[in-house]
């Protein structure tokens, strides 16, 4: 019995061992796949929470920014120039303007003075008036702010406000408030159609609940949990585990907007932690089932003869080597079942390996594309900084050339040199316009909207557009006379036309025609815009056109149909952003092979009744003070430009002292002979620039006239009541500005520094 039982026992043990060894690599691979799947599912769930929260936080930030921009524009209205003393007619006109501007919003606007409520666009009960709903006077805000959620105190419930001061003459007399209703924020959450057990919350900068899912009305005005409040103090976003206001343990992600408001998304902790095992559970069950089947087959085959066992051993060896196995019947059902299972397992593992390789390759490709886009954006930013620096230095060179040319022209009495000098000065003007374009590209020029006659502007711009299009493309301009004016930034409009011309040229590499026409927009074209008159400015080409699937993304930043490295995808997004900022819109229509048309819809400037000169207030002009012998402090870090400017000013009669830095200028002003006037560059090296120097001099010597000159935008200094000149500056313009600064100081009962 022993000899008869031993061989059978040995065959069973060896067969089981053989099956185990054959399946070991497969189960290790399966375990690795399960672990990888587990990690991937966990990362996908975290990324989903992160991306959803960041996207909705951006939506909240964009909504707050839009309200703040609207409040700023409304606060600059001339109808409020009288401040708290504004007439009822001006307030009524301003109320109509506000109601049109905030029509898409659910809230209202209010004007508050230091004495109480002046104006409210809130719908009042029958028989009520603004006077009957006056609120208690409260301190005025001197800077734009977004107030947290609080009880309005007038029956309106819990509200948040965007507050913008109405400043006139350097004083704040009125605050403009735009209400933010909690139901507006609640609508942002409700649009997401979240599951009942998910949590989504919008909180203000103090951690107060403004909107929530679920039970938004129940928790309106409630505070976030203490642990979340502590987290908000130290982080702007992150993954968290906490107890929700409903008392449910949750896992989620939060992200704060630049305004301090926070959006968070969370799931119940049990659901979050069970979703990952549930995703990989089938793989684990399948692996367990496969192991049981293999062991059962081994027990059945152990009753057979050795050849089927050896055949199984060979099959396992091939599978262990990663080779494709063949399903060959052995004639024994039990052996064939195990062999078939092994064959299927080998095929599934092979397919899983190939699928995993494809996924990894796809992830690597997407990562490379993202890196290329980030690198492209960094290159554009670096190019902007480089362009700004080059333009600044070029302005200094133009200033040297201009000043020397004017000095030679002033001293030379021979007519033979007048023509070359005039040509030199004209070239300086052209170079100055070129540097302004470079500054605009570098982002150094501020958006300044002014009323604009479109036809003369297009006539002036078509020469530049033709250069951009090249000699192979013909430009046809149509602009009928009599079109009303539009209020836009002329430089931004010119940049938009250049971007459209560049896209048209790229679409017609072999040449073609571009039509640029202006006309009034019809009812269909302006159907999606606020009521009013709009001017349609369209550029059409007969190039290759755009695929219909790309039209919905064509205005998105960084979206481009060009190969990698051939375009930034920022041209059409600038066009769209310009139109949106102007209060209009941009559309595109195209068919493959039939060209494309980009239309800019820009609002027409509202006509105002001009003030009769006979009723305009008069002001007695002060007598101009002679400039001969006045002592002027010139602050310029470029020695060559400082020298030529000094000669130019001495030729006009000034006594000039030079300083190469702001620190040296302060020392001269404090220790030396008193100065009658200061002329300073804005951009200078060191810890103190020209703007900081002007502020310090104004604090120390409030009666000292100060004039600034810079090749950069005046946006940095215009709000500080300083005269700002652009480099290069003609002598006549420079002297006129200096004289005006002296005369204005005298008219304001100022006197030179003594």
ZAMARGU-4260 file (C-alpha; in steps of 0.2 Angstrom, whole numbers, plus 5000, padded with zeros to 4 digits):
<rodrens>
0) 5000/5000/5000 | 5014/5012/5004 | 5023/5009/4987 | 5006/5010/4978 | 5001/5026/4987
5) 5018/5035/4986 | 5019/5038/4968 | 5001/5045/4967 | 5005/5057/4981 | 5021/5062/4973
10) 5013/5065/4956 | 4999/5076/4965 | 5012/5086/4975 | 5023/5089/4960 | 5009/5093/4949
15) 5002/5106/4962 | 5020/5113/4963 | 5021/5114/4944 | 5004/5123/4943 | 5009/5135/4957
20) 5026/5139/4949 | 5018/5141/4932 | 5005/5153/4938 | 5017/5163/4950 | 5023/5175/4936
25) 5005/5177/4930 | 4999/5181/4948 | 5013/5193/4951 | 5009/5202/4935 | 4990/5202/4940
30) 4994/5208/4958 | 5005/5222/4950 | 4990/5226/4938 | 4978/5226/4953 | 4990/5238/4963
35) 4992/5249/4948 | 4974/5250/4945 | 4970/5254/4963 | 4983/5268/4963 | 4976/5274/4946
40) 4958/5274/4952 | 4963/5283/4968 | 4973/5297/4958 | 4958/5298/4945 | 4946/5301/4960
45) 4957/5314/4968 | 4961/5323/4951 | 4942/5323/4948 | 4939/5332/4964 | 4954/5344/4961
50) 4949/5348/4944 | 4931/5351/4947 | 4934/5362/4962 | 4948/5372/4953 | 4936/5375/4938
55) 4921/5380/4949 | 4933/5391/4960 | 4938/5399/4944 | 4920/5402/4939 | 4917/5410/4956
60) 4932/5421/4954 | 4927/5426/4937 | 4910/5431/4943 | 4917/5442/4957 | 4930/5450/4945
65) 4916/5454/4932 | 4906/5462/4946 | 4921/5472/4952 | 4925/5478/4934 | 4907/5483/4932
70) 4907/5493/4948 | 4923/5502/4943 | 4916/5507/4926 | 4900/5513/4934 | 4909/5523/4948
75) 4919/5532/4934 | 4902/5539/4927 | 4902/5558/4924 | 4884/5558/4931 | 4892/5556/4948
80) 4905/5570/4946 | 4894/5580/4959 | 4897/5567/4972 | 4884/5567/4986 | 4877/5583/4979
85) 4872/5575/4963 | 4855/5581/4956 | 4839/5570/4955 | 4840/5570/4936 | 4858/5564/4936
90) 4854/5550/4949 | 4839/5545/4938 | 4850/5544/4923 | 4863/5535/4932 | 4850/5523/4939
95) 4844/5518/4921 | 4862/5516/4916 | 4865/5504/4931 | 4849/5494/4928 | 4855/5491/4910
100) 4872/5486/4915 | 4867/5474/4929 | 4852/5467/4920 | 4859/5449/4918 | 4862/5449/4937
105) 4848/5445/4950 | 4854/5459/4963 | 4854/5477/4963 | 4865/5493/4965 | 4865/5506/4979
110) 4874/5523/4981 | 4879/5527/4999 | 4885/5544/5005 | 4892/5547/5022 | 4874/5552/5027
115) 4865/5537/5021 | 4857/5529/5005 | 4856/5540/4990 | 4850/5528/4976 | 4844/5510/4975
120) 4839/5500/4960 | 4831/5487/4971 | 4813/5484/4967 | 4803/5492/4981 | 4785/5488/4987
125) 4771/5498/4980 | 4771/5516/4987 | 4789/5515/4994 | 4803/5526/4989 | 4822/5528/4991
130) 4819/5541/5004 | 4808/5529/5014 | 4821/5515/5014 | 4836/5525/5019 | 4848/5515/5029
135) 4858/5521/5044 | 4874/5530/5039 | 4890/5520/5038 | 4908/5524/5035 | 4913/5525/5017
140) 4926/5513/5009 | 4941/5522/5001 | 4947/5507/4990 | 4938/5493/4980 | 4933/5479/4991
145) 4921/5463/4992 | 4912/5463/5008 | 4908/5446/5016 | 4890/5439/5018 | 4880/5449/5031
150) 4862/5454/5036 | 4857/5469/5025 | 4846/5475/5039 | 4832/5481/5028 | 4823/5465/5026
155) 4833/5459/5011 | 4841/5445/5021 | 4859/5439/5020 | 4869/5448/5006 | 4887/5451/5000
160) 4893/5467/4991 | 4905/5473/4979 | 4910/5490/4985 | 4919/5503/4974 | 4922/5521/4980
165) 4917/5536/4969 | 4932/5547/4970 | 4932/5565/4964 | 4946/5577/4967 | 4955/5564/4977
170) 4940/5563/4990 | 4928/5548/4992 | 4910/5555/4994 | 4900/5540/4988 | 4901/5521/4988
175) 4894/5511/4974 | 4888/5494/4980 | 4883/5479/4969 | 4874/5466/4979 | 4878/5448/4977
180) 4863/5437/4981 | 4866/5420/4988 | 4854/5412/4976 | 4866/5418/4962 | 4880/5408/4969
185) 4868/5394/4973 | 4863/5393/4955 | 4882/5390/4950 | 4881/5374/4962 | 4864/5368/4956
190) 4870/5369/4938 | 4882/5355/4942 | 4868/5342/4945 | 4878/5334/4959 | 4873/5317/4967
195) 4862/5319/4983 | 4877/5313/4994 | 4890/5324/4987 | 4894/5341/4996 | 4898/5357/4986
200) 4900/5374/4996 | 4904/5392/4991 | 4911/5402/5006 | 4916/5420/5008 | 4933/5426/5014
205) 4927/5423/5032 | 4922/5405/5029 | 4904/5409/5029 | 4892/5398/5019 | 4885/5407/5004
210) 4879/5392/4994 | 4879/5374/4997 | 4873/5357/4991 | 4863/5349/4999 | 4853/5360/5010
215) 4859/5377/5004 | 4845/5387/5012 | 4847/5378/5029 | 4866/5382/5030 | 4866/5399/5022
220) 4876/5410/5034 | 4883/5396/5044 | 4902/5395/5047 | 4913/5382/5041 | 4920/5369/5053
225) 4934/5375/5064 | 4947/5363/5056 | 4942/5370/5039 | 4944/5388/5045 | 4961/5384/5051
230) 4966/5376/5035 | 4959/5391/5025 | 4971/5402/5035 | 4987/5393/5029 | 4982/5386/5012
235) 4974/5392/4996 | 4969/5374/4990 | 4971/5356/4995 | 4964/5339/4999 | 4956/5337/5016
240) 4946/5325/5027 | 4933/5333/5039 | 4916/5332/5046 | 4903/5341/5036 | 4890/5352/5043
245) 4878/5338/5041 | 4889/5328/5053 | 4895/5316/5039 | 4914/5311/5038 | 4919/5317/5021
250) 4934/5318/5009 | 4936/5333/4997 | 4946/5347/4989 | 4945/5365/4991 | 4952/5380/4981
255) 4952/5398/4986 | 4949/5412/4973 | 4960/5428/4972 | 4946/5437/4981 | 4947/5425/4996
260) 4931/5416/4992 | 4932/5397/4993 | 4924/5383/4983 | 4925/5365/4990 | 4919/5348/4984
265) 4918/5333/4995 | 4911/5315/4995 | 4906/5304/5010 | 4922/5296/5017 | 4915/5278/5015
270) 4910/5281/4997 | 4926/5289/4993 | 4936/5274/5001 | 4925/5261/4994 | 4924/5267/4976
275) 4943/5263/4973 | 4942/5244/4979 | 4926/5242/4970 | 4934/5247/4954 | 4948/5234/4956
280) 4937/5221/4964 | 4933/5211/4948 | 4952/5209/4944 | 4955/5202/4961 | 4940/5190/4960
285) 4945/5185/4943 | 4963/5181/4949 | 4956/5171/4964 | 4944/5162/4953 | 4958/5158/4941
290) 4969/5151/4955 | 4956/5140/4961 | 4952/5133/4944 | 4970/5129/4941 | 4972/5120/4958
295) 4956/5110/4955 | 4962/5106/4937 | 4979/5100/4945 | 4970/5088/4957 | 4960/5081/4943
300) 4975/5079/4932 | 4985/5070/4946 | 4973/5055/4943 | 4979/5053/4926 | 4995/5048/4918
305) 5012/5057/4918 | 5011/5063/4900 | 4997/5075/4902 | 5006/5081/4917 | 5022/5084/4907
310) 5011/5093/4894 | 5004/5104/4907 | 5022/5108/4913 | 5027/5112/4895 | 5012/5123/4893
315) 5016/5132/4910 | 5034/5135/4904 | 5029/5143/4888 | 5017/5155/4898 | 5030/5159/4911
320) 5041/5164/4896 | 5028/5176/4890 | 5025/5166/4874 | 5008/5164/4865 | 5002/5147/4870
325) 4992/5135/4859 | 4977/5126/4865 | 4980/5108/4860 | 4967/5094/4867 | 4976/5080/4877
330) 4961/5068/4876 | 4958/5070/4895 | 4944/5082/4900 | 4952/5087/4916 | 4969/5091/4908
335) 4961/5100/4894 | 4951/5111/4906 | 4967/5117/4915 | 4976/5119/4898 | 4962/5130/4891
340) 4962/5140/4907 | 4981/5143/4906 | 4979/5148/4888 | 4966/5160/4891 | 4976/5168/4905
345) 4991/5170/4895 | 4981/5179/4881 | 4972/5190/4894 | 4989/5195/4902 | 4996/5198/4885
350) 4982/5209/4880 | 4983/5218/4897 | 5001/5221/4895 | 4998/5229/4877 | 4984/5239/4884
355) 4995/5246/4898 | 5009/5250/4887 | 4997/5260/4876 | 4990/5269/4891 | 5007/5274/4897
360) 5012/5280/4880 | 4997/5290/4879 | 5000/5298/4896 | 5018/5302/4891 | 5012/5310/4875
365) 4999/5321/4884 | 5013/5326/4897 | 5024/5331/4883 | 5010/5342/4875 | 5007/5350/4891
370) 5025/5354/4894 | 5026/5361/4876 | 5011/5373/4880 | 5019/5378/4896 | 5036/5381/4888
375) 5027/5391/4874 | 5018/5402/4887 | 5035/5405/4896 | 5043/5410/4880 | 5029/5423/4876
380) 5031/5430/4893 | 5050/5431/4892 | 5048/5439/4875 | 5037/5452/4882 | 5049/5457/4895
385) 5063/5457/4883 | 5053/5468/4871 | 5049/5480/4885 | 5067/5482/4889 | 5073/5484/4872
390) 5059/5497/4868 | 5064/5507/4884 | 5082/5508/4879 | 5077/5512/4861 | 5067/5527/4867
395) 5082/5533/4876 | 5092/5532/4860 | 5078/5541/4851 | 5078/5554/4864 | 5097/5557/4862
400) 5095/5559/4843 | 5080/5570/4844 | 5088/5582/4857 | 5104/5583/4847 | 5094/5586/4831
405) 5084/5600/4839 | 5100/5608/4846 | 5108/5608/4829 | 5093/5614/4820 | 5092/5628/4833
410) 5110/5633/4831 | 5112/5630/4812 | 5107/5645/4801 | 5111/5636/4785 | 5097/5630/4775
415) 5107/5615/4768 | 5106/5606/4785 | 5087/5610/4788 | 5081/5596/4776 | 5092/5582/4783
420) 5087/5587/4801 | 5069/5587/4797 | 5071/5570/4790 | 5080/5564/4805 | 5066/5571/4816
425) 5053/5562/4806 | 5063/5546/4808 | 5063/5549/4826 | 5043/5550/4826 | 5042/5534/4816
430) 5054/5525/4829 | 5043/5532/4843 | 5028/5525/4836 | 5037/5508/4833 | 5042/5508/4852
435) 5024/5511/4857 | 5019/5496/4847 | 5033/5486/4855 | 5027/5492/4872 | 5009/5487/4868
440) 5016/5469/4863 | 5025/5469/4880 | 5010/5473/4890 | 5016/5490/4895 | 5002/5500/4888
445) 4986/5502/4898 | 4969/5500/4889 | 4962/5518/4887 | 4945/5518/4878 | 4941/5534/4869
450) 4928/5539/4856 | 4934/5535/4839 | 4929/5539/4821 | 4931/5522/4813 | 4934/5527/4795
455) 4948/5539/4798 | 4956/5526/4809 | 4955/5512/4796 | 4962/5524/4783 | 4977/5526/4795
460) 4979/5508/4799 | 4978/5501/4782 | 4996/5504/4778 | 5002/5494/4793 | 4989/5480/4788
465) 4995/5479/4770 | 5013/5477/4777 | 5007/5462/4788 | 4997/5454/4774 | 5012/5455/4762
470) 5013/5458/4744 | 5004/5443/4738 | 4988/5448/4747 | 4977/5462/4741 | 4967/5472/4754
475) 4950/5480/4750 | 4943/5492/4762 | 4925/5498/4763 | 4920/5510/4776 | 4904/5521/4771
480) 4904/5539/4778 | 4893/5544/4792 | 4896/5529/4804 | 4894/5534/4822 | 4909/5534/4834
485) 4914/5519/4845 | 4923/5520/4862 | 4938/5508/4861 | 4956/5508/4864 | 4964/5513/4847
490) 4980/5503/4851 | 4970/5487/4855 | 4959/5489/4840 | 4975/5491/4829 | 4982/5475/4837
495) 4966/5465/4834 | 4967/5470/4816 | 4985/5465/4815 | 4981/5448/4823 | 4966/5445/4810
500) 4978/5450/4796 | 4991/5438/4802 | 4978/5424/4802 | 4972/5428/4785 | 4990/5428/4778
505) 4993/5411/4786 | 4977/5405/4777 | 4983/5411/4760 | 5001/5406/4758 | 4999/5408/4739
510) 4991/5425/4740 | 4973/5430/4739 | 4961/5444/4744 | 4956/5451/4761 | 4941/5462/4763
515) 4939/5474/4778 | 4922/5482/4779 | 4913/5492/4792 | 4894/5495/4794 | 4880/5495/4807
520) 4875/5478/4814 | 4858/5471/4809 | 4846/5464/4822 | 4851/5446/4819 | 4870/5449/4822
525) 4867/5459/4838 | 4853/5447/4845 | 4864/5440/4859 | 4870/5457/4865 | 4863/5470/4877
530) 4851/5482/4868 | 4859/5496/4859 | 4867/5500/4842 | 4883/5491/4837 | 4895/5493/4823
535) 4901/5478/4814 | 4919/5478/4808 | 4923/5462/4798 | 4939/5455/4790 | 4936/5441/4777
540) 4948/5431/4767 | 4947/5418/4753 | 4959/5406/4761 | 4958/5387/4766 | 4945/5390/4779
545) 4943/5381/4796 | 4936/5364/4800 | 4918/5365/4808 | 4924/5355/4823 | 4937/5368/4827
550) 4925/5384/4826 | 4919/5382/4844 | 4937/5382/4851 | 4944/5395/4839 | 4944/5410/4852
555) 4951/5399/4866 | 4968/5405/4873 | 4982/5394/4866 | 4971/5385/4854 | 4979/5384/4837
560) 4977/5374/4821 | 4996/5377/4817 | 5009/5363/4821 | 5019/5364/4837 | 5031/5379/4838
565) 5022/5388/4824 | 5009/5398/4834 | 5004/5403/4851 | 4986/5402/4850 | 4984/5420/4857
570) 4980/5430/4842 | 4961/5427/4841 | 4959/5426/4860 | 4966/5444/4860 | 4952/5449/4847
575) 4939/5441/4857 | 4945/5448/4874 | 4946/5466/4866 | 4928/5465/4860 | 4922/5458/4877
580) 4931/5472/4886 | 4923/5485/4874 | 4906/5479/4878 | 4903/5469/4862 | 4907/5452/4855
585) 4917/5443/4841 | 4910/5429/4830 | 4918/5418/4816 | 4910/5410/4801 | 4920/5398/4789
590) 4919/5383/4778 | 4933/5373/4772 | 4940/5379/4756 | 4929/5395/4756 | 4939/5406/4768
595) 4934/5414/4784 | 4926/5429/4791 | 4929/5436/4808 | 4916/5450/4814 | 4919/5462/4828
600) 4903/5469/4835 | 4907/5485/4845 | 4895/5496/4854 | 4891/5513/4847 | 4896/5528/4858
605) 4881/5536/4867 | 4878/5554/4861 | 4879/5568/4874 | 4873/5586/4873 | 4887/5597/4872
610) 4889/5611/4885 | 4885/5628/4878 | 4901/5638/4879 | 4891/5653/4885 | 4886/5644/4901
615) 4903/5635/4904 | 4911/5641/4920 | 4926/5653/4916 | 4943/5653/4925 | 4955/5667/4925
620) 4971/5661/4918 | 4987/5665/4928 | 5000/5676/4920 | 5014/5665/4914 | 5030/5666/4924
625) 5046/5669/4914 | 5057/5653/4913 | 5074/5662/4910 | 5085/5659/4925 | 5074/5646/4934
630) 5084/5632/4942 | 5079/5615/4936 | 5084/5598/4943 | 5086/5585/4929 | 5085/5567/4935
635) 5091/5554/4921 | 5101/5539/4923 | 5107/5538/4905 | 5122/5550/4904 | 5121/5553/4885
640) 5102/5557/4886 | 5105/5568/4901 | 5118/5578/4893 | 5108/5582/4877 | 5093/5586/4887
645) 5103/5598/4898 | 5110/5607/4883 | 5092/5608/4876 | 5085/5615/4893 | 5100/5627/4895
650) 5096/5634/4877 | 5078/5638/4883 | 5085/5648/4898 | 5084/5636/4912 | 5098/5634/4925
655) 5101/5615/4925 | 5108/5603/4939 | 5109/5585/4934 | 5107/5569/4945 | 5110/5551/4939
660) 5099/5543/4951 | 5084/5546/4962 | 5094/5545/4978 | 5106/5558/4971 | 5091/5570/4967
665) 5084/5569/4984 | 5101/5574/4991 | 5102/5589/4979 | 5085/5594/4984 | 5088/5593/5003
670) 5106/5600/5004 | 5109/5611/4989 | 5101/5627/4982 | 5082/5627/4981 | 5075/5621/4964
675) 5060/5629/4955 | 5056/5613/4945 | 5060/5595/4944 | 5061/5585/4927 | 5063/5566/4931
680) 5064/5550/4921 | 5052/5536/4928 | 5061/5520/4925 | 5078/5520/4934 | 5089/5507/4942
685) 5091/5506/4960 | 5079/5504/4975 | 5070/5521/4970 | 5062/5525/4953 | 5056/5541/4946
690) 5038/5539/4953 | 5044/5535/4971 | 5055/5550/4969 | 5041/5561/4964 | 5030/5555/4979
695) 5044/5559/4991 | 5047/5576/4984 | 5028/5580/4984 | 5028/5575/5003 | 5043/5585/5007
700) 5040/5600/4996 | 5021/5601/4991 | 5024/5617/4982 | 5037/5611/4970 | 5031/5607/4952
705) 5036/5590/4946 | 5036/5584/4928 | 5039/5565/4923 | 5045/5558/4907 | 5046/5540/4902
710) 5045/5528/4887 | 5033/5517/4897 | 5015/5519/4899 | 5008/5533/4910 | 4997/5521/4919
715) 5008/5520/4934 | 5008/5538/4937 | 4993/5546/4930 | 4983/5544/4946 | 4996/5554/4956
720) 4992/5571/4948 | 5009/5572/4939 | 5012/5578/4922 | 5019/5563/4911 | 5028/5565/4895
725) 5032/5551/4882 | 5050/5548/4876 | 5056/5555/4864 | 5048/5572/4867 | 5050/5587/4856
730) 5058/5602/4864 | 5042/5612/4861 | 5031/5600/4869 | 5044/5598/4884 | 5045/5617/4887
735) 5026/5619/4886 | 5024/5605/4899 | 5037/5613/4910 | 5029/5630/4908 | 5012/5623/4911
740) 5018/5614/4927 | 5025/5631/4934 | 5009/5640/4929 | 4997/5627/4937 | 5008/5629/4953
745) 5006/5647/4953 | 4987/5646/4949 | 4985/5634/4965 | 4994/5647/4976 | 5009/5637/4975
750) 5026/5645/4975 | 5044/5638/4970 | 5053/5629/4984 | 5060/5641/4996
</rodrens>
